[in-house]
Amino acid sequence: MTEKYISNSALETFKVGFNLGPKIKKGYIITLRGELGSGKTQLISGICKYFKIDDIVTSPTFSIYNNLYRIKNLDELNEIGFDEVIQNDTLIKLIEWPEIAKNYLRQIDIEILIKIDNSNENKREIIINFS
């Protein structure tokens, strides 16, 4: 199943994440792709708010959230304990820049792609694919 949304602001992107919350279960692996500044972290912040997580969502070591942008190779992925986190079925895993970790992802439950509209820098198309 696929859902598509248009967002015209950071707040609207946050709300898409918040409204996605009820569809997420423990153990889910959720990947987010999109260029820098597309709103991935805003969407993740909305999801975290739904689950009453008020910590600032910026850390690549946050237990519900892995930002793999700075990871260069599989050795670095192993150093941060990614395999242990990904195998833990009690955690929800939100993963930005998932390409480096594709060998670790047994199943992706939700894939999110955020596209910036080239004619309007504030407009985003958010495509959510459910497995």
Backbone torsions as a table, in degrees:
resi	resn	phi	psi	omega
1	MET	NA	140.2	-179.8
2	THR	-125.0	137.5	173.3
3	GLU	-120.7	143.0	178.0
4	LYS	-127.4	140.9	179.7
5	TYR	-135.2	152.1	170.4
6	ILE	-112.4	129.4	177.8
7	SER	-118.3	137.3	178.2
8	ASN	-113.6	8.4	179.6
9	SER	-163.7	165.1	176.3
10	ALA	-61.0	-37.6	179.7
11	LEU	-64.1	-41.8	178.3
12	GLU	-64.8	-38.0	177.4
13	THR	-65.1	-42.8	175.6
14	PHE	-56.2	-45.2	-178.7
15	LYS	-64.8	-35.3	175.7
16	VAL	-60.7	-43.8	177.6
17	GLY	-62.5	-46.4	179.8
18	PHE	-58.8	-45.3	-178.7
19	ASN	-71.4	-18.6	174.8
20	LEU	-76.1	-25.4	-176.1
21	GLY	-45.8	-48.9	-177.4
22	PRO	-63.3	-16.4	-178.9
23	LYS	-91.4	-2.3	-175.7
24	ILE	-100.9	134.0	179.5
25	LYS	-117.0	158.7	175.6
26	LYS	-53.9	140.7	178.4
27	GLY	91.1	-12.5	-177.9
28	TYR	-63.4	144.1	170.1
29	ILE	-109.3	122.0	-177.0
30	ILE	-123.7	123.7	178.6
31	THR	-107.3	147.1	178.5
32	LEU	-128.7	127.1	177.3
33	ARG	-124.5	150.1	179.3
34	GLY	159.4	154.9	-177.3
35	GLU	-68.9	167.9	177.4
36	LEU	-54.0	133.9	177.7
37	GLY	81.5	9.3	-176.8
38	SER	-79.7	-19.4	178.1
39	GLY	115.6	12.7	-179.5
40	LYS	-58.6	-45.5	-177.8
41	THR	-69.3	-34.0	175.6
42	GLN	-62.4	-44.6	179.9
43	LEU	-63.3	-43.0	177.7
44	ILE	-62.5	-39.4	178.1
45	SER	-60.6	-38.4	176.9
46	GLY	-64.2	-42.6	176.9
47	ILE	-61.0	-46.8	-179.3
48	CYS	-62.6	-37.9	177.8
49	LYS	-62.3	-40.2	177.5
50	TYR	-57.4	-40.4	-178.9
51	PHE	-86.9	12.9	176.6
52	LYS	62.0	34.4	174.5
53	ILE	-98.6	112.5	-174.1
54	ASP	-101.4	-0.7	177.8
55	ASP	-62.7	151.6	177.0
56	ILE	-66.7	129.6	-176.2
57	VAL	-92.8	85.0	175.7
58	THR	-140.6	-16.1	-171.8
59	SER	-84.7	132.0	176.5
60	PRO	-72.5	-4.1	178.9
61	THR	-105.6	2.9	179.9
62	PHE	-60.3	133.3	-168.0
63	SER	-63.5	-24.7	-179.9
64	ILE	-96.7	-7.7	-164.8
65	TYR	-138.6	129.9	175.8
66	ASN	-127.5	118.4	175.6
67	ASN	-102.4	109.5	-174.0
68	LEU	-95.0	15.5	-176.3
69	TYR	-56.2	-41.0	-175.9
70	ARG	-90.3	-3.4	179.8
71	ILE	-75.7	126.0	-175.2
72	LYS	-97.6	-27.6	-175.9
73	ASN	-156.2	175.7	-176.9
74	LEU	-66.1	-30.3	177.7
75	ASP	-61.7	-42.7	178.3
76	GLU	-65.7	-35.9	177.6
77	LEU	-63.0	-42.2	177.4
78	ASN	-64.8	-37.7	-178.9
79	GLU	-62.2	-33.4	-179.5
80	ILE	-86.1	2.0	177.4
81	GLY	74.7	28.6	-175.8
82	PHE	-59.2	-41.8	-178.0
83	ASP	-60.4	-40.9	178.8
84	GLU	-64.4	-41.6	180.0
85	VAL	-65.9	-44.9	-174.7
86	ILE	-66.8	-27.3	179.5
87	GLN	-83.5	-11.9	-177.1
88	ASN	-80.3	110.0	-176.6
89	ASP	-80.6	3.0	175.6
90	THR	-95.0	-10.0	-178.2
91	LEU	-102.9	146.9	167.6
92	ILE	-90.3	128.3	-178.2
93	LYS	-109.2	115.2	176.3
94	LEU	-107.2	117.9	-169.9
95	ILE	-125.0	112.7	171.7
96	GLU	-86.6	147.5	179.3
97	TRP	56.2	57.6	-172.4
98	PRO	-75.4	-6.5	-173.7
99	GLU	-56.5	-40.6	-178.0
100	ILE	-66.2	-23.9	-174.0
101	ALA	-102.9	11.2	-172.4
102	LYS	-56.0	-30.4	179.5
103	ASN	-72.4	-18.1	-178.9
104	TYR	-93.0	-15.7	-171.8
105	LEU	-89.2	98.2	-177.1
106	ARG	-62.4	-41.1	176.9
107	GLN	-155.4	136.0	175.3
108	ILE	-100.5	121.4	-177.1
109	ASP	-82.2	-37.9	178.8
110	ILE	-139.0	128.3	175.3
111	GLU	-112.9	129.1	-178.6
112	ILE	-120.2	130.3	175.4
113	LEU	-121.7	129.0	177.9
114	ILE	-116.5	122.5	-179.5
115	LYS	-112.3	132.8	175.5
116	ILE	-84.7	133.9	176.2
117	ASP	-76.0	119.8	-177.4
118	ASN	-65.2	-21.3	-179.1
119	SER	-92.3	-10.9	-179.6
120	ASN	-147.8	105.1	-173.6
121	GLU	-62.6	-17.3	179.2
122	ASN	-92.1	-12.1	-175.0
123	LYS	-91.9	135.0	178.8
124	ARG	-129.8	143.3	167.5
125	GLU	-104.0	125.1	-179.3
126	ILE	-112.4	118.6	-178.1
127	ILE	-113.2	122.1	-177.3
128	ILE	-118.3	117.5	177.8
129	ASN	-106.6	125.7	178.5
130	PHE	-101.6	134.4	178.4
131	SER	-78.9	NA	NA
